[in-house]
Amino acid sequence: MTHNLLKPKEVTLTDLDGGQHTYIISRLPATVGREIITQYPISAMPKVGDYRVNETVMLKLMAHVAVVKSDGGVLVLSTQALVDNHVPDWETLARLEMAMMEYNVSFFANGRALTFFEGIAQKAQQLISQTLTASSAQSSQAGKQP
């Protein structure tokens, strides 16, 4: 029933509209896990990361997530179309990614992922603020007469 999912575990997530969705998450094979874990956090950071790399890594991560079909079988979310069809919104996708990270990386377990990502969010906010401030200063200077 689990189609090569390692140590499958069911998780239920709430979407933006309050709907409940159940997914089967799994452990990552060693080499895939290493690739995802070394690329995922860095590729998501503003000014440092690369969205396309992060998107590719997310799809590799989702290839180890499944949903239960109406006939009782499972469907692995192995393509972008399957992810889009079975994950209702971006926030649910982020929660699903977080569930996979927590399940696969002891560093992220027991709420430590929240602290880690809050730190990234604070740094991102600082970088955005610095960028906007610098941009605003440059725009102001460009408008002054010599």
N, C-alpha and C positions, 0 to 999 in steps of 0.2 A: 504493500500500500504506500510506502514512502519513497519509492523511486530514487534510490541512491542518496537520500537525505541522511546525514549522519546524526545520530542521537536526536531525532525529531522531537520538537516540543511545540505544543499549541499555545498561541497567544491571542488574546482578544483585545482589539484596539477600538477606540471611539473616534469616529470621523468628525468633521466640522459641524455636521448637522445633528450629532448625537447618536448616529447609527453605530451599531456594533458589527465588527468584521473580525472573523477568526482566520488566522494564518498559521501555517506550520513552518516554524523556523528550524534551522539545523546548524550544526557545527560545520565549520569550513574545513576542507581538506588542508593539510599543512602548507603546501606551497601556494595554494590559492589564498589561504588566510594570510600568509606572509605578504603576498602582493597587495591584498586589499588593506591590511592594517598599516603597511608602510606608506601607502599612497592616499588613503581616504582622508585623514585629518588635514594633511598639508594641502591637498588639492582643493579643499573647501575654504581655505583662508583667503580673505580679501587681499588683493595686491600681491599675494605670494602664490596662490593657487591658480589652477587652470580649470575652468568650468567643464570643458570637454573631457579632460582626464577624470574629473570628479564624476561626471555622468557615466563614463565608461566603467569606472570602479563600482558605482552604484548598481549598474546593470549586472556586473559580475556578482555582487553581493545578493541581488534579488534572484539570481539563478539558483540560490540555495534556500529559497522561500517558496512555499506552495499554498494553494487553497484546495479545499475539499470540493470535489464536483458533486453534482446532484446524484450521480450513480454510485457515490462512495469512493471513487478513485481520487487521485490527486492530480493537480495541474501545477507544474513548476512554472514560476514567473520568469521564464527564460528569455523573454524579448521585451522591448519597450512597449509594444502593443499590449502584451499580456499584463504588464505592470499597470499601464493606463486603464485597461479594462477591469482590473480587479482591485485597484487601490483608488478610492474615490476622490482624493484630494492630496495636495502637496504636503499638508500637515500630517496626514495619516502615513504618507510615505516616509516622512522624517521620523515619525514614531517607530515605524517598522524597521527603518535603518538603525535606529537607536537600539531597538530590541535585539537586532542581530549583533550589533557591536557589544552590547552587554552580555549576550550569551556566549560570544566567542573570545572576549578579551577580559581577563580577570581584572585588569586595570580599570575597566569601565563598570564592573559589577558593584552592587550595593550603593548605588547613587553617585559613585565617583565620576561617572560619565557626565552627569548633570553639572558637577563642579568644573570638570574639564571644559565642557562646551560653554558654560557661563563665562569662563576665563577667555575663551576664544571670542565670544560675543562682546565682551568688554574691550578686548584688544581691537576688534573690528570697529566698534563704535568710536574708539579713540582715533584709529586710522581714518575713518570717514570724516570725523570732525576736523582732523588736521588737514585733510585733503580739501574739504570745503572752505576752511579758513584760508588756506594758501590760495585757492582758486579765487575766492572773493577778493583777497588782497591784490592779486594780479589783475583782476577785472577793474578794480577801483583805480589802479595806477594807469591802466590803459586808457581810461576815460579822462584823465587830467590833461589839461593843456600845457604845453612846454613853456 
